[in-house]
């Protein structure tokens, strides 16, 4: 299973970015997918996750970020609006896959929000 992210970059506070992640593999073998982020000097934290009947967000991004998924294409996206400097981090796509629900990760994409 390979996850390839795109869409990171530099944006001013208040701006928007859209992250996308394309996953290889058998569609029916994927479980939840989503995004984590790791701010500089901090631990990795969950941003948002999506499964067929659930969608969860970190409190810090509720109302600003929206996660979506194309189940037929094995893609997951994160629309990020009203970005803040505190959103600066490396963002990682993840997916649970297979009978053992193993975690797979993308390589990460940098998001930098300037003041």
N, C-alpha and C positions, 0 to 999 in steps of 0.2 A: 504494500500500500504506500503510495506517495502522495503527499499533500504539497501543492504549490500555491504560494500566496502571491498576491499582487495588490498594488494600490496604496502603499504607504507613501510618506513624503513629509514635506514641511508645509505648514499652514499657519496662518495667524489665528489668534484667539477669536472665537466666534465663527470660524469657518467650518467647512465640512470636508470629509474624506469618505471614500467608500473602499473597503477592503474586500477582496474576493479570494476564495480558496477553491481550487479544483482538486478533486481526489480521484485517484485511480482505484480500481477494484470492482468487485461485484456489488451492484446497487443494493441487493437484498441483504447483504452481510453487514451493512453499516448500521450502527446504533446512533446515539446522539453525536452531534457535531457542534463545534462552537469555537470560541475565541478566548484565549488567555492573554494577559499582558504582563510584562516585567519592567517596571519603572527603574531608572538608574539607582543602583544600590539597594533595591528592595526585592522581595520575593515575588515569584510569579503568582498572579491572582486571576480568578475567573472573571471574565467580562460578561459573556453571554453564552447561552447554550440553547440548542433547539433539537427537539425530537418530535415524532409525529403528533403527540398530543400535549406537548409542553414547550414552554419558552420561558427562560429565566434570565434575569439581568442582575448584575451587581447594583447595589443601591446607588452607587456613585454615578451610574450612567443611565439610570431609568429616566425616561422622558427625552433623552437626547440621542441614544443609540437604538438602532433597530436591526435585529438579526433576521435573515431570511434564508431559505434553502430551496434548491431545486433538486428534488429527490430523483428525478429522471436523469439528471446530468451529474449528480454527485458534486454539487457545488454549494458552498455556503458563503454568504456575504454579510458584511457588517456596515451599515450606513451610520456614520458618525456625524452628528450635527452639534452645533454650539460647542465646539471643542474648546477645552481649557488647557492651560499649561500643565495642569496635573494629569492630563491624559497622555503626556509624553511618555513613551515606552516602546519596547519591542513587542509587537503583537504576534501571537502564535495561533495558528489554526490547529485544531485537534479533531480527531475522530475516533470513536470506538468502533471496533471492527471484529467480526468473527464470533464464533461460538463462545470464546472466552472473554469477549468484550475488551480486547487489548487496546491500549491507547497508542495512537500514532500522531506524530507532530510534524508540522511544517518547519521550514528553516527560519521563520521569523521575518517580519518586515518592520522597519523603523517608522514610527510616527512621532513627529516633533511639532509641538504647538508653541509658537512664539507669542510673546506679549505685544 
